[in-house]
Amino acid sequence: MIRFFIVWTVFTAKNCLMPFKKGYQKLNHSGLAFLRLLLRRGYITSVLFVSNLLCRAGLLGRQYRNRNKVATENFRSLMETKGHIDMSWIAIRRFILEEAATWGQNQEIMAQVRVCTLELDSVVAPLHQQNKPVVLAPLHMVSDVLATMVGAGVTPGNATVVVSSSAEQQKYNASARELGQVNLSYCSIHQGNKVLASQLMTAMTETATGQKNMIVFPDITPDYTVQTEEGASSKLSCHLFNRAAKLHNGVVRLSSAISAQVVFYHLYYQNGLQIKVYPPVAAKDVATQMPAIIENAVRHYPNDWLLWHSHSLYFISH
């Protein structure tokens, strides 16, 4: 009898709270619609300014507080200096910029994305003119979505991005791609070896023949791929921040397979969206140059890097 009463009480309370939950969801939808309206009207600077103040006051980004602690400790350990990483603001800014470039259709951010695309294309287009395959290697800075949009817009105007299984649904869905004006297909790393091999073979063939570019994020942490079938064999031993480290070696393997030129780049936010493009790296040199490029980028743009909250980063023992 007591057990029945407890179960009845739980379900009754749950049913009573459902209207509040639905009301909260409607409030969230209304808030998102209002944000997109502000962005569409051109208030990106004001939105970012107010959001930053709310983050500093602890009224926005509360769900990222634990990330702040991990990120700050990682920053202090690797940089060997005092400082603070505000993952709340990094995440909120990322969300706003992604909304501005897609659903919000903010002309200022969309224009900045186009400028970044042109700057990247000034390096990529000559490689295609020389009939050299191109692998684009953006770092997780500011926004991986915006970095992919920039990469998808360069010569030949078509790309395949290697992503996680949920990214196509959450970030790269057809509607977002259309609004972002990008011609982009995706290949998920979280699938069976046979399917993955088939998709990668198609992507590599299209890249080798110059039909597409391949986009692979070089700074993805190895523990992210532990659950994949290739996880155990997909690490590159190297040194980062004067420590023995392991990077995911997808860029190394894919570029070597088709003798591609690898173009590393990353976004950063400084009075607007900007881009840092590195000189092309031959496939045979990627393994030696990639760690230095990643470390230098993180050192110079720590407040733009999205991965500070990763617990193990590149220093895992298994």
C-alpha positions as CSV (number, residue, x, y, z in Angstrom):
1,M,0.0,0.0,0.0
2,I,2.8,2.4,0.9
3,R,4.6,1.6,-2.3
4,F,1.5,2.2,-4.3
5,F,1.0,5.6,-2.6
6,I,4.6,6.6,-3.4
7,V,4.2,5.7,-7.1
8,W,0.8,7.5,-7.2
9,T,2.3,10.6,-5.6
10,V,5.2,10.7,-8.1
11,F,3.0,10.5,-11.1
12,T,0.5,13.0,-9.8
13,A,3.2,15.5,-9.2
14,K,4.6,14.9,-12.6
15,N,1.2,15.5,-14.2
16,C,0.8,18.7,-12.2
17,L,4.1,20.0,-13.4
18,M,3.6,19.3,-17.1
19,P,1.8,22.6,-17.8
20,F,4.7,24.5,-16.2
21,K,7.1,22.5,-18.4
22,K,5.2,23.2,-21.5
23,G,4.9,26.9,-20.5
24,Y,8.7,27.0,-20.0
25,Q,9.3,25.4,-23.5
26,K,7.0,28.0,-25.1
27,L,8.9,30.7,-23.3
28,N,12.1,29.4,-24.6
29,H,10.7,29.2,-28.2
30,S,9.4,32.8,-27.8
31,G,12.8,34.0,-26.5
32,L,14.6,32.3,-29.4
33,A,12.2,33.9,-31.9
34,F,12.7,37.3,-30.4
35,L,16.5,36.8,-30.5
36,R,16.3,35.9,-34.2
37,L,14.2,39.0,-34.8
38,L,16.7,41.3,-33.2
39,L,19.5,39.7,-35.2
40,R,17.6,40.0,-38.4
41,R,17.0,43.7,-37.6
42,G,20.8,44.2,-37.3
43,Y,21.2,44.5,-33.5
44,I,24.1,42.0,-33.3
45,T,26.4,44.4,-31.4
46,S,23.8,45.2,-28.8
47,V,22.8,41.5,-28.4
48,L,26.5,40.5,-27.9
49,F,27.1,43.4,-25.4
50,V,24.0,42.7,-23.3
51,S,24.6,38.9,-23.4
52,N,28.2,39.5,-22.2
53,L,27.0,41.6,-19.3
54,L,24.5,38.9,-18.3
55,C,27.2,36.3,-18.4
56,R,29.4,38.3,-16.2
57,A,26.6,38.8,-13.7
58,G,25.9,35.0,-13.7
59,L,22.4,35.4,-15.1
60,L,23.2,33.7,-18.4
61,G,25.1,30.5,-19.1
62,R,24.6,28.9,-15.7
63,Q,24.6,25.5,-17.3
64,Y,28.3,26.0,-18.3
65,R,29.6,26.9,-14.8
66,N,31.2,23.5,-14.2
67,R,32.9,23.8,-17.6
68,N,34.3,27.1,-16.4
69,K,36.1,25.4,-13.6
70,V,37.6,22.6,-15.8
71,A,38.5,25.1,-18.5
72,T,40.3,27.4,-16.1
73,E,42.3,24.7,-14.5
74,N,43.3,23.3,-18.0
75,F,44.3,26.9,-19.0
76,R,46.4,27.5,-15.9
77,S,48.1,24.1,-16.2
78,L,49.1,24.4,-19.9
79,M,49.9,28.1,-20.0
80,E,51.6,28.0,-16.6
81,T,50.1,31.3,-15.7
82,K,47.2,32.7,-13.7
83,G,44.0,33.5,-15.6
84,H,40.4,32.6,-16.2
85,I,38.6,31.0,-19.1
86,D,34.9,32.0,-19.3
87,M,33.3,29.0,-21.1
88,S,29.9,30.4,-20.4
89,W,30.6,33.5,-22.6
90,I,32.5,31.4,-25.2
91,A,29.4,29.1,-25.6
92,I,26.8,31.9,-25.5
93,R,28.7,34.0,-28.1
94,R,29.1,30.9,-30.3
95,F,25.3,30.3,-30.1
96,I,24.5,33.9,-31.0
97,L,26.9,34.1,-33.9
98,E,25.6,30.8,-35.3
99,E,22.0,32.0,-35.1
100,A,23.1,35.3,-36.7
101,A,24.7,33.5,-39.7
102,T,21.8,31.1,-40.2
103,W,18.3,31.6,-38.8
104,G,18.8,35.2,-37.8
105,Q,20.1,36.2,-41.3
106,N,22.1,39.0,-39.8
107,Q,23.7,40.9,-42.7
108,E,26.8,42.1,-40.7
109,I,27.8,38.6,-39.6
110,M,27.0,37.1,-43.0
111,A,29.2,39.7,-44.6
112,Q,32.0,38.9,-42.2
113,V,31.7,35.2,-43.1
114,R,32.0,36.1,-46.8
115,V,35.1,38.1,-46.1
116,C,36.7,35.2,-44.2
117,T,35.7,32.9,-47.1
118,L,37.4,35.2,-49.7
119,E,40.6,35.3,-47.5
120,L,40.7,31.5,-47.3
121,D,39.9,31.1,-51.0
122,S,42.9,33.2,-51.8
123,V,45.0,30.3,-50.5
124,V,42.8,27.4,-51.7
125,A,42.0,28.6,-55.3
126,P,45.6,28.5,-56.5
127,L,46.0,25.0,-55.2
128,H,43.0,23.9,-57.3
129,Q,44.4,25.7,-60.3
130,Q,47.5,23.5,-59.9
131,N,45.2,20.4,-59.7
132,K,46.2,19.7,-56.1
133,P,43.7,18.0,-53.8
134,V,42.8,20.1,-50.7
135,V,42.0,19.1,-47.2
136,L,40.7,22.0,-45.1
137,A,41.6,21.8,-41.4
138,P,39.8,24.3,-39.3
139,L,40.4,24.5,-35.5
140,H,37.6,24.6,-33.0
141,M,37.7,28.4,-32.5
142,V,34.7,30.7,-32.0
143,S,32.3,28.3,-33.8
144,D,32.8,25.0,-35.7
145,V,29.6,25.8,-37.7
146,L,30.9,29.1,-38.9
147,A,34.3,27.6,-39.7
148,T,32.6,24.9,-41.8
149,M,30.5,27.5,-43.6
150,V,33.7,29.4,-44.5
151,G,35.4,26.2,-45.7
152,A,32.4,25.2,-47.7
153,G,32.3,28.5,-49.6
154,V,35.8,28.3,-51.1
155,T,36.8,26.9,-54.5
156,P,35.2,24.7,-55.9
157,G,32.2,25.7,-53.7
158,N,31.5,22.2,-52.4
159,A,32.8,20.2,-49.4
160,T,32.4,17.2,-47.3
161,V,32.8,17.6,-43.5
162,V,33.8,14.8,-41.2
163,V,31.6,15.1,-38.2
164,S,30.0,13.3,-35.3
165,S,26.7,11.4,-35.8
166,S,24.5,14.1,-34.2
167,A,26.0,17.1,-35.9
168,E,24.0,16.7,-39.1
169,Q,20.8,16.8,-37.2
170,Q,21.8,19.5,-34.6
171,K,24.0,21.8,-36.6
172,Y,24.4,20.9,-40.3
173,N,20.7,20.1,-41.1
174,A,19.4,21.0,-44.5
175,S,17.5,24.1,-43.4
176,A,20.6,25.6,-41.6
177,R,22.8,24.8,-44.7
178,E,20.3,26.5,-47.0
179,L,20.2,29.6,-44.7
180,G,23.9,29.7,-44.4
181,Q,24.2,29.4,-48.2
182,V,26.6,26.5,-48.1
183,N,26.9,23.4,-50.3
184,L,27.9,20.8,-47.8
185,S,27.6,17.1,-47.2
186,Y,28.7,15.2,-44.2
187,C,30.4,12.0,-43.1
188,S,29.8,10.7,-39.6
189,I,32.7,9.1,-37.7
190,H,30.2,7.3,-35.3
191,Q,29.0,4.5,-37.6
192,G,30.1,1.1,-38.6
193,N,33.5,0.6,-40.3
194,K,31.9,-0.6,-43.6
195,V,29.6,2.4,-44.0
196,L,32.3,4.8,-42.8
197,A,34.9,3.3,-45.2
198,S,32.4,3.6,-48.1
199,Q,31.6,7.3,-47.4
200,L,35.2,8.2,-46.8
201,M,36.2,6.5,-50.1
202,T,33.6,8.5,-51.9
203,A,34.7,11.7,-50.2
204,M,38.4,11.0,-50.9
205,T,37.7,10.3,-54.6
206,E,35.8,13.6,-54.9
207,T,38.5,15.4,-53.1
208,A,41.3,13.8,-55.2
209,T,39.6,14.8,-58.4
210,G,39.0,18.4,-57.3
211,Q,35.2,18.1,-57.2
212,K,35.1,18.9,-53.5
213,N,37.3,19.8,-50.5
214,M,37.3,17.7,-47.4
215,I,36.9,19.4,-44.0
216,V,38.5,17.7,-41.0
217,F,38.9,19.3,-37.6
218,P,42.5,18.6,-36.5
219,D,42.2,19.5,-32.8
220,I,39.4,17.1,-32.0
221,T,40.4,15.4,-28.8
222,P,41.2,11.6,-29.1
223,D,38.9,10.6,-26.3
224,Y,36.0,11.8,-28.4
225,T,36.6,8.9,-30.8
226,V,37.1,6.2,-28.2
227,Q,33.6,5.0,-28.9
228,T,34.2,4.6,-32.6
229,E,35.5,1.4,-34.1
230,E,38.7,3.0,-35.2
231,G,39.3,4.9,-31.9
232,A,42.1,2.8,-30.5
233,S,44.3,3.2,-33.7
234,S,43.5,6.8,-34.5
235,K,46.1,8.7,-32.4
236,L,49.2,10.6,-33.3
237,S,51.9,10.7,-30.6
238,C,53.5,14.2,-30.4
239,H,54.4,16.9,-27.9
240,L,52.1,19.8,-26.9
241,F,52.9,22.4,-24.3
242,N,56.1,20.6,-23.4
243,R,54.2,17.4,-22.6
244,A,53.8,14.1,-24.3
245,A,50.4,14.2,-26.1
246,K,48.2,12.4,-28.6
247,L,46.2,14.0,-31.3
248,H,43.6,12.5,-33.5
249,N,45.4,11.6,-36.8
250,G,42.5,11.8,-39.2
251,V,44.0,14.7,-41.0
252,V,47.3,12.9,-41.4
253,R,45.9,9.7,-42.7
254,L,43.3,11.3,-45.1
255,S,45.7,13.8,-46.6
256,S,48.4,11.1,-47.1
257,A,45.9,8.8,-48.8
258,I,45.3,11.3,-51.6
259,S,48.6,13.3,-51.4
260,A,46.6,16.4,-50.5
261,Q,47.7,19.9,-49.5
262,V,46.3,20.7,-46.0
263,V,45.2,24.2,-45.3
264,F,44.9,24.9,-41.6
265,Y,42.8,27.9,-40.5
266,H,40.8,29.2,-37.6
267,L,38.4,32.0,-36.8
268,Y,38.8,34.5,-34.0
269,Y,36.6,37.3,-32.8
270,Q,38.1,40.7,-32.6
271,N,35.8,43.6,-33.4
272,G,34.0,41.2,-35.6
273,L,34.6,37.8,-37.1
274,Q,38.1,37.3,-38.5
275,I,40.2,34.5,-39.9
276,K,43.8,33.2,-39.5
277,V,44.9,31.1,-42.5
278,Y,48.2,29.2,-42.4
279,P,50.3,28.4,-45.5
280,P,49.5,25.0,-47.2
281,V,51.2,22.0,-45.7
282,A,52.2,19.0,-47.9
283,A,50.7,15.7,-46.7
284,K,54.2,14.3,-45.8
285,D,54.7,17.3,-43.4
286,V,51.4,17.3,-41.7
287,A,52.3,15.0,-38.8
288,T,55.3,17.3,-37.8
289,Q,53.6,20.7,-38.3
290,M,50.1,20.0,-37.0
291,P,51.0,20.0,-33.3
292,A,52.9,23.3,-33.5
293,I,50.0,24.9,-35.4
294,I,47.4,23.8,-32.8
295,E,49.6,24.9,-29.9
296,N,50.4,28.3,-31.4
297,A,46.7,28.9,-32.1
298,V,45.6,28.0,-28.6
299,R,48.3,30.1,-27.0
300,H,47.5,33.2,-29.1
301,Y,43.7,32.9,-29.1
302,P,42.8,31.2,-25.8
303,N,39.5,33.0,-25.4
304,D,38.3,31.7,-28.7
305,W,39.0,28.0,-28.3
306,L,36.0,25.8,-27.7
307,L,37.6,22.8,-26.1
308,W,39.1,24.0,-22.9
309,H,36.5,22.2,-20.9
310,S,37.6,18.7,-22.2
311,H,38.8,16.8,-19.1
312,S,41.7,14.9,-20.7
313,L,42.4,17.1,-23.7
314,Y,45.3,15.5,-25.5
315,F,47.0,13.9,-22.5
316,I,45.3,10.6,-22.1
317,S,47.3,7.4,-21.2
318,H,45.2,4.8,-23.0
